[in-house]
Amino acid sequence: MDNPFKKRRTELITDRRTLLSLVSSVPIEEFFEPEKKQLLEKLTLVVGTPGCGKTTIAQVVEFESLYNLCLETASPINRDLVDVLTGHELIKDGLPAILGHRLAMSTNFRDIWELPYSEQTRLALLRAFLQSKAVLGWFNQLDVMGVSLEHVEIVMGANSESVFTTTAADRAESFREYARSIELAIFKIVTSLVPPDEKDMAENFLNTSYDVFEVLRGFRVRRWPGSPDAPVDTDVVLRPMIIVDDAHELHPTQFTQLRDWLKTKAMGVSRWLMCRPDIVSADDYREALAKDVIAEEDMQPGSTRDRDYIMKLMQLGTAKRFKHVATDIASRYIASIPEFRRRGISDLKPLLNQTAAVELAPGVYRQLEEKVDKLAQDARFSKTLVESLHARVREDALADESLAALRILIYREKNKTPQIDLLGDDELLDEPVSDDKKVNSTVLEGARVQLMHEFERPYYFGMDKLIAASNWNIEQFVRLAGTLVDELLARVIRNREPYLAPKAQHVALVGQAKQAMADWDFPYNAVVRALVKEIAVQCLAKTLQGNAPLGAGANAIGIPQEEMDAILRRDGRLARVLHFAFAYNALMFVPGYRCKNKVWCLLELGALPNLAYGLTLNRGGFIESTLRKLQAMVPGEGA
């Protein structure tokens, strides 16, 4: 049985219409909204962790996707997506305005760096290889949608006569063939068992530059495929767009050279450079995370970011915004599963939000009651005082979590009660010292976390917890949800009720988190794993303290901001370890956090470590620490 949630990467969905039916319009709108037209005019450096949606957006703006969306038979489910793309002028008058092609960086591009040639020659080969593949990709996009080259005209800019003649741009077919000859020549050089020396390469393979990006302005389509689903005899000029995906696969110097070339203002081709944070300078990435604005990178003289190019971080910055995206994606995926569709199931939330089986069994509940009674007796609290404290717990709380919250209040009241030893042997405290405010939701959350560890009461269940466990990362959400949907499908096949008990959800999510952490495969992953464990152990000890001093508990440590600034400026080993921890959501970077008249830099555990170690998914609870203590947590860093 096909579970679309298990196809975590959109590249695995080969049918374009199926892919589009699963794409939410919300992240697309979020991506385009702030900069709008600049994203098509300037080089846009799109930076994001795996699974954040980079490739999905790249596929959506490809010509094949835009054309499919414009067809009259396009699914109504894509109407919002069409509206967003039309609003940002990727679709105009019901037709694509962009001829986009996504080009993933293969090993052949990286291999150019290893050729025994001068750096200038290697850069020329890289540029020519990328441009020739882009031209071939654009024509392939037209081919796939049935656009005949007989009805396509190459549009060049002013003063392009030489390039026009050299590249045979008078006819679309000859323009394509010339690009194919360039691509083939470079491919033979790169894949040679023994690369030719530079002079032989120039004489026998390639001795000409190939630069079309600076003069190419568009592809005029004079006639669209004649069918009931598409307009005909419509004269449209498509703006070429190249999306260089997985640019982090290049050598760092290649990446910088490519970026500096693509930022050329004269280019009429829209260009996006998509990469993981690994290849971006650690300092710039942290600044972008902290301010969501662009800091100065080590650029070439005369280059100014935001003037020459845009750095775009792929992240939905608030839980509320991501919740909208996750809910929409879940509905689309659920709707595509026949077993659910036949039963009229279109929403994941009610299948997960089942609380009836979450409370402690009667025998276990009595154990908790006995512990609370003993604690009250040891504290010399009268029944009246205990009842007064219990009245502060919200009435809608479940019985076991209400009792666990009462235990927390007893511990807190005990800590605030002075000179209890001065009471007589038969005297009990009747009046609380603390105020009589109702306990807030964080105390109840802390009670639930304590019950999870003490009695294995399920904690990670329900749609809200699933979304919180996703770190605002679409792939992580789909992966975690896929684990739950697998279990739901199994129940449906056995003709059982289509819902998942809290215990089953909890076990599945924790297991998936532990496996994902075991699969971490990025630089310093073992060091990051050890650091995460040290932080988690400290946070767990704080969380399980009887008085729950941080309410829901801790899942972060705080380092004084000035100390953190100092270590990050050094760009040493610890700074690099933290960079990869931030880049892959093992830790979250929260600078400038003000608390207790101090400014802290928080290192929050990512959602997966929180699941794996049984910590709250609420944010804000942290343990005060120091740079020296942080260094002691990192293997090989020393005290």
C-alpha positions in Angstrom: 0.0 0.0 0.0 1.4 3.4 -1.0 1.8 5.8 1.8 2.6 9.3 0.4 4.1 10.4 3.7 6.9 7.8 3.2 8.0 9.6 0.1 9.7 12.2 2.1 11.6 13.7 -0.8 9.5 15.3 -3.6 12.0 14.1 -6.1 10.7 10.6 -5.6 7.3 11.6 -6.9 7.8 11.3 -10.6 4.3 12.4 -11.8 4.2 16.2 -11.8 0.5 16.4 -11.3 0.6 14.1 -8.3 3.4 16.3 -6.9 1.4 19.5 -7.4 -1.6 18.0 -5.6 0.5 17.6 -2.5 2.1 21.0 -2.5 0.7 23.6 -0.1 0.5 27.2 -1.4 1.4 28.6 2.0 5.2 28.1 1.9 5.3 29.3 -1.7 3.6 32.5 -0.6 5.9 32.8 2.4 8.9 32.4 0.1 8.0 35.1 -2.5 6.2 37.6 -0.3 9.0 39.8 1.2 11.2 40.3 -1.9 8.6 39.6 -4.7 10.1 40.6 -8.1 13.6 40.8 -6.8 13.7 37.0 -6.6 13.5 36.9 -10.4 15.7 39.9 -11.1 18.7 39.2 -8.8 20.7 36.2 -7.9 18.9 34.5 -5.0 20.9 32.3 -2.7 18.4 30.0 -1.1 19.8 28.4 2.1 18.1 25.7 4.1 18.5 22.5 5.9 17.5 19.2 4.3 13.7 18.8 4.1 12.9 22.5 4.5 11.2 22.6 1.0 14.0 24.0 -1.2 13.6 21.4 -3.9 9.8 21.4 -3.8 9.7 25.2 -4.5 12.3 24.6 -7.3 10.0 22.0 -8.9 6.9 24.2 -8.5 8.5 27.0 -10.5 9.7 24.7 -13.3 8.0 25.2 -16.6 6.4 21.7 -16.5 4.7 22.5 -13.3 3.5 26.0 -14.3 2.2 24.6 -17.6 0.3 21.8 -15.8 -1.2 24.3 -13.4 -2.4 26.4 -16.3 -4.3 23.6 -18.0 -8.0 23.9 -17.8 -8.2 20.3 -16.4 -5.9 21.2 -13.5 -7.2 19.9 -10.2 -9.3 22.3 -8.2 -7.0 21.5 -5.2 -4.3 23.6 -6.9 -6.4 26.7 -7.3 -4.7 28.5 -4.3 -1.3 27.6 -5.7 -2.3 29.1 -9.1 -3.5 32.2 -7.4 -0.2 32.7 -5.5 1.9 32.1 -8.6 -0.2 34.5 -10.6 0.1 37.1 -7.9 3.8 36.9 -8.2 3.8 37.0 -12.0 5.1 33.5 -12.7 1.8 32.9 -14.4 0.3 35.7 -16.5 -3.1 35.6 -18.3 -3.4 31.9 -17.6 0.0 31.0 -19.2 3.5 30.4 -17.8 5.6 33.5 -17.8 8.8 31.7 -16.7 10.7 28.9 -18.5 12.3 27.4 -15.4 14.6 24.4 -15.1 16.0 22.8 -12.0 19.6 21.7 -12.5 21.1 19.5 -9.7 24.8 19.7 -9.2 26.1 16.2 -10.2 29.6 14.9 -9.5 30.6 16.0 -13.0 30.5 19.6 -11.9 32.6 18.9 -8.8 35.0 16.9 -11.0 35.8 20.0 -13.0 37.6 21.3 -10.0 39.9 18.3 -10.0 41.1 18.8 -13.6 44.8 19.6 -14.0 44.1 23.0 -15.5 44.5 26.6 -14.4 41.8 28.0 -12.1 40.7 30.4 -14.9 40.2 27.5 -17.3 38.3 25.4 -14.7 36.0 28.3 -14.1 35.4 28.8 -17.8 34.6 25.1 -18.1 32.2 25.2 -15.1 30.4 28.2 -16.5 30.1 26.7 -20.0 29.0 23.3 -18.6 26.3 24.9 -16.5 25.0 27.2 -19.3 24.9 24.5 -21.9 23.0 22.2 -19.5 20.6 25.0 -18.7 19.8 25.6 -22.4 19.3 21.9 -22.9 17.1 21.8 -19.8 14.9 24.6 -21.1 14.4 22.8 -24.4 13.6 19.6 -22.6 11.0 21.4 -20.5 9.4 22.6 -23.7 9.6 19.1 -25.2 7.9 17.5 -22.3 4.9 19.8 -22.6 4.7 19.2 -26.4 5.9 22.7 -27.5 7.3 22.3 -31.0 10.7 24.0 -31.7 9.3 25.2 -35.0 7.2 27.6 -33.0 10.0 28.8 -30.7 12.1 31.9 -31.3 15.3 32.8 -29.3 15.2 36.4 -28.0 18.5 38.0 -27.4 19.3 41.4 -25.8 21.0 44.4 -27.5 24.5 44.2 -28.9 24.4 40.4 -29.0 25.0 39.9 -32.7 28.3 38.0 -32.2 26.8 35.6 -29.6 23.7 35.3 -31.8 25.7 34.2 -34.7 28.2 32.0 -32.8 25.5 30.1 -31.0 23.3 29.7 -34.1 20.4 31.4 -32.3 18.6 32.1 -35.6 16.8 28.8 -35.2 15.8 27.1 -32.0 16.9 23.7 -33.2 20.4 24.9 -34.2 20.7 26.9 -30.9 19.9 23.6 -29.0 22.4 21.6 -31.1 25.2 24.1 -30.4 24.6 23.9 -26.7 24.6 20.1 -27.0 28.0 20.2 -28.7 29.4 22.3 -25.9 28.0 20.0 -23.2 29.3 16.9 -24.9 32.8 18.3 -25.3 33.1 19.2 -21.6 31.5 15.9 -20.6 34.2 14.0 -22.5 36.9 16.0 -20.8 35.5 15.5 -17.3 35.0 11.8 -17.7 38.3 11.0 -19.3 40.3 8.4 -17.5 43.4 10.5 -18.2 42.4 14.1 -18.7 44.1 15.8 -21.7 46.6 18.4 -20.8 45.3 22.0 -21.1 46.8 22.7 -24.6 45.5 19.4 -26.1 42.1 20.1 -24.5 41.9 23.5 -26.2 43.0 22.1 -29.5 40.9 18.9 -29.7 37.9 19.5 -27.4 37.0 23.0 -26.6 38.6 26.3 -27.3 35.8 28.8 -27.0 33.9 30.4 -24.3 30.1 29.9 -24.0 28.3 32.7 -22.4 24.6 33.1 -23.2 23.2 34.1 -19.8 24.2 37.7 -20.2 22.6 38.1 -23.6 19.6 35.7 -23.6 16.4 37.4 -22.8 13.7 34.8 -23.5 12.0 32.2 -25.6 9.1 33.4 -27.7 6.5 30.7 -28.1 4.3 31.5 -31.1 2.0 28.6 -30.9 1.1 26.3 -27.9 0.2 22.7 -28.4 -3.2 22.5 -30.0 -5.5 20.6 -27.6 -8.7 21.3 -25.7 -6.6 21.7 -22.6 -4.3 24.5 -23.7 -4.6 27.8 -25.6 -3.3 28.0 -29.2 -1.9 30.8 -31.4 -0.7 32.8 -28.4 2.5 34.8 -28.7 4.3 34.6 -25.3 7.9 35.4 -24.3 9.0 33.1 -21.5 11.7 34.5 -19.2 14.5 31.8 -18.8 15.2 30.7 -15.2 17.9 28.4 -13.9 17.6 26.9 -10.5 21.0 25.4 -9.4 20.1 22.9 -6.7 22.4 21.1 -4.3 25.1 23.8 -4.9 26.8 22.7 -1.6 28.1 19.7 -3.6 30.6 22.0 -5.3 34.0 22.7 -4.0 33.8 25.7 -1.7 36.0 27.8 -4.1 33.8 26.7 -7.0 30.7 27.7 -5.1 32.1 31.2 -4.4 33.2 31.6 -8.0 29.8 30.5 -9.3 28.0 32.9 -6.9 30.2 35.8 -7.8 29.6 35.2 -11.6 25.8 34.6 -11.3 25.3 37.9 -9.4 26.2 39.8 -12.5 23.6 42.5 -12.9 23.6 42.3 -16.8 22.1 38.8 -16.8 18.6 38.5 -18.2 18.2 35.0 -16.9 16.6 34.5 -13.5 18.8 32.4 -11.3 18.5 30.8 -7.9 21.4 29.0 -6.2 20.1 26.5 -3.6 22.3 25.0 -1.0 22.6 23.7 2.6 24.0 25.9 5.3 27.3 23.9 5.3 28.8 25.9 2.5 27.7 29.3 3.7 30.0 31.0 6.2 29.1 30.0 9.7 29.2 33.6 10.9 26.8 34.7 8.1 24.4 31.9 8.8 24.2 32.6 12.5 23.6 36.3 11.8 20.9 35.4 9.3 19.3 33.1 11.9 19.5 35.8 14.6 18.2 38.8 12.6 16.8 37.3 9.4 18.7 40.0 7.6 21.9 39.7 5.7 25.3 40.4 7.2 28.4 41.1 5.1 30.2 38.0 3.9 33.7 37.9 2.6 32.8 39.1 -0.9 34.8 40.4 -3.8 35.5 44.2 -3.8 32.5 46.2 -4.9 30.0 43.5 -4.0 27.2 44.2 -1.7 24.6 41.6 -0.6 21.0 42.8 -1.1 22.3 45.0 -3.9 23.9 42.3 -6.0 22.1 39.2 -4.6 19.6 38.1 -2.0 20.2 35.4 0.7 16.9 33.7 1.5 16.7 31.5 4.5 14.2 28.7 4.0 12.3 28.7 7.3 8.8 29.5 8.6 9.7 31.6 11.6 6.8 31.0 13.9 4.9 27.9 15.2 1.6 29.5 14.1 2.7 29.9 10.4 4.2 26.3 10.3 1.0 24.9 11.9 -1.0 26.2 8.9 1.5 24.6 6.4 1.6 21.3 8.3 -2.2 21.0 8.5 -2.6 21.8 4.8 0.1 19.3 3.8 -1.4 16.6 6.0 -4.9 17.1 4.5 -3.5 16.9 1.0 -1.6 13.7 1.7 -4.5 12.1 3.5 -6.8 12.9 0.6 -4.5 11.0 -1.8 -4.7 7.7 0.1 -7.6 5.6 -1.3 -8.1 3.6 1.9 -8.9 6.8 3.8 -10.8 8.5 0.9 -13.2 5.5 0.7 -14.0 6.0 4.4 -14.5 9.7 4.1 -11.4 10.5 6.1 -9.8 13.8 5.0 -8.2 15.1 8.2 -5.3 13.6 10.2 -6.1 15.6 13.4 -9.1 13.6 14.7 -7.3 10.4 14.1 -4.6 11.4 16.5 -6.4 13.5 19.1 -7.7 10.6 21.2 -7.2 11.2 25.0 -9.5 8.5 26.5 -6.6 6.0 26.9 -4.0 8.3 28.2 -4.8 8.4 31.9 -3.1 6.2 34.4 -4.6 2.8 35.2 -6.5 2.7 38.5 -3.8 0.8 40.3 -1.1 3.1 39.1 -3.2 6.1 40.0 -3.4 4.9 43.6 0.4 4.7 43.7 0.5 8.3 42.7 -2.1 9.2 45.3 -0.1 7.5 48.0 3.1 9.4 47.0 1.2 12.7 47.1 -0.3 11.9 50.5 3.0 11.0 52.0 4.6 14.2 50.6 1.8 16.3 52.2 2.3 14.4 55.6 6.1 14.9 55.5 5.5 18.6 54.8 3.1 18.8 57.8 0.3 20.2 55.5 -3.3 19.9 56.7 -6.0 18.5 54.5 -7.4 22.0 54.2 -4.2 23.3 52.9 -3.8 20.5 50.4 -7.4 21.1 49.2 -6.6 24.8 48.8 -3.6 24.0 46.7 -5.5 21.5 44.6 -8.2 24.1 43.9 -5.6 26.1 42.0 -5.4 23.4 39.3 -7.6 23.9 36.3 -10.9 22.0 36.5 -10.6 20.7 33.0 -7.3 18.8 33.7 -7.4 15.1 33.7 -7.4 13.4 37.1 -3.9 12.1 37.0 -2.3 15.2 35.6 -4.2 17.3 38.2 -2.8 15.1 41.0 0.7 15.4 39.5 0.3 19.2 39.4 -0.8 19.2 43.0 2.4 17.4 43.9 4.4 20.2 42.2 2.4 22.8 44.2 3.1 21.0 47.4 6.8 21.0 46.7 6.7 24.7 45.9 4.7 25.5 49.0 7.0 23.5 51.1 10.0 25.4 49.8 8.3 28.7 50.6 7.2 27.8 54.1 9.6 29.2 56.7 10.5 27.6 60.0 8.4 24.5 59.6 10.5 22.7 62.2 9.3 25.2 64.9 5.8 23.7 64.8 4.6 21.4 67.6 4.5 17.6 67.0 0.7 17.7 66.6 0.5 21.0 64.6 -0.2 21.2 60.9 0.0 24.1 58.5 -3.5 25.2 57.5 -2.9 28.3 55.3 -0.7 28.5 52.2 2.1 31.1 52.2 2.0 31.5 48.4 -0.7 33.4 46.5 -3.8 31.6 45.4 -3.5 32.1 41.6 -4.6 29.4 39.3 -1.7 27.4 37.9 -0.8 28.1 34.3 -0.6 25.6 31.5 3.2 25.2 31.9 2.8 23.5 35.3 0.3 21.0 33.9 2.8 20.4 31.0 5.5 19.8 33.6 3.2 17.4 35.4 2.7 15.4 32.2 6.4 15.2 31.5 7.0 13.9 35.1 4.2 11.3 34.7 5.8 10.2 31.4 9.1 9.4 33.1 7.6 8.1 36.4 4.8 5.9 35.0 5.4 5.8 31.2 2.3 7.8 30.6 2.1 8.8 26.9 3.1 12.4 26.3 3.9 12.8 22.6 0.5 12.3 20.9 -2.0 14.5 19.1 -1.7 16.8 16.1 -0.2 19.7 18.1 2.6 17.6 19.5 3.3 16.2 16.0 3.6 19.7 14.6 5.8 20.8 17.5 8.1 17.8 17.0 8.8 18.9 13.4 11.1 21.9 14.1 9.2 23.9 11.4 10.8 21.5 8.9 8.4 20.1 6.3 10.3 16.9 5.7 10.6 16.2 9.4 6.9 16.6 9.8 6.1 14.3 6.8 8.6 11.7 8.1 7.1 11.7 11.6 3.5 11.8 10.3 4.4 8.9 7.9 5.2 6.7 10.8 1.8 7.3 12.4 0.0 7.0 9.1 1.6 3.5 8.5 0.0 2.4 11.8 -3.3 3.9 10.9 -3.3 2.2 7.6 -2.6 -1.1 9.3 -5.7 -0.6 11.5 -7.9 0.3 8.5 -6.8 -2.9 6.7 -7.9 -5.0 9.7 -11.2 -3.2 9.7 -10.5 -1.6 13.1 -11.4 2.0 14.1 -9.2 4.5 12.2 -7.6 6.2 15.2 -4.3 5.8 16.9 -4.1 5.4 20.7 -1.8 7.9 22.5 0.6 5.1 23.6 1.1 3.9 20.0 1.7 7.5 18.8 4.2 8.1 21.6 6.2 4.9 21.0 6.3 5.5 17.2 7.4 9.1 17.5 10.1 8.4 20.0 11.4 5.5 18.0 11.5 7.6 14.8 13.4 10.4 16.6 16.0 8.0 18.0 16.5 6.4 14.6 16.8 9.8 12.9 19.5 10.9 15.4 21.4 7.6 14.9 21.3 8.3 11.2 22.9 11.8 11.5 25.6 11.9 8.9 27.1 15.4 8.8 30.5 16.8 9.8 31.1 16.4 13.5 27.9 14.4 13.9 29.4 12.2 16.7 30.6 15.3 18.6 27.2 16.9 18.1 25.5 13.8 19.3 27.6 13.8 22.5 26.9 17.5 23.1 23.2 17.0 22.7 23.2 14.1 25.2 25.1 16.2 27.8 22.6 19.1 27.4 19.6 16.7 27.5 20.8 14.9 30.7 21.1 18.3 32.5 17.7 19.4 31.2 16.1 16.2 32.3 17.4 16.5 35.8 16.1 20.0 36.1 12.7 19.0 34.6 12.2 16.1 37.1 12.8 18.2 40.2 9.8 17.9 42.4 8.8 21.6 42.3 9.2 21.8 38.5 11.1 25.1 38.8 10.8 25.8 35.0 7.2 24.7 34.7 7.1 22.6 31.5 10.8 21.9 32.0 14.1 22.7 30.4 15.3 21.9 26.9 18.1 24.4 26.5 21.2 25.9 28.2 21.9 29.6 28.3 25.4 31.0 27.8 26.0 34.7 28.5 25.9 36.5 25.1 29.2 38.2 25.5 30.9 34.8 26.2 29.2 33.2 23.2 30.2 36.1 20.9 33.8 35.7 21.9 34.0 32.0 21.1 32.1 32.3 17.8 34.4 35.1 16.6 37.4 32.8 17.0 35.9 30.4 14.3 37.6 27.5 16.1 36.6 23.9 16.4 33.7 24.6 18.9 32.3 27.3 16.5 32.3 24.8 13.7 30.7 22.1 15.8 27.9 24.5 16.7 27.5 25.6 13.1 26.7 22.1 12.0 24.5 21.5 15.1 22.5 24.6 14.1 22.4 23.7 10.4 20.9 20.3 11.0 18.5 21.2 13.7 20.3 19.3 16.4 20.4 22.6 18.3 18.5 25.8 17.8 20.4 29.1 18.0 18.5 31.8 20.0 20.8 34.8 20.6 19.9 38.0 22.5 17.4 36.3 24.9 16.8 38.6 27.9 16.1 37.0 31.3 16.9 38.1 34.9 18.4 41.4 33.7 21.0 39.5 31.6 21.3 38.8 27.9 21.8 35.1 27.1 22.5 33.0 24.0 20.3 30.0 24.2 21.3 26.6 22.7 18.0 24.8 22.5 17.8 21.2 21.8 16.1 20.4 18.5 12.7 18.6 18.5 14.2 15.2 17.7 16.5 15.2 20.8 13.6 16.4 22.9 11.6 13.4 21.8 14.5 11.0 22.2 15.3 12.1 25.8 11.7 12.8 27.0 11.8 16.6 27.3 9.2 19.2 26.7 8.6 20.6 23.3 7.7 24.0 24.8 10.3 26.7 24.3 11.9 29.1 26.8 12.9 26.8 29.7 16.7 26.9 30.0 19.5 26.2 32.5 22.0 28.9 33.2 25.5 27.9 32.1 28.8 29.3 31.1 31.2 29.0 28.2 33.6 26.9 30.3 30.9 24.4 31.0 29.9 24.3 27.4 33.4 23.5 26.3 33.6 20.7 28.9 30.5 19.1 27.3 32.2 18.9 23.8 34.4 15.9 23.4 37.9 16.9 22.5 37.4 20.6 23.4 38.6 20.4 27.0 37.7 22.5 30.0 
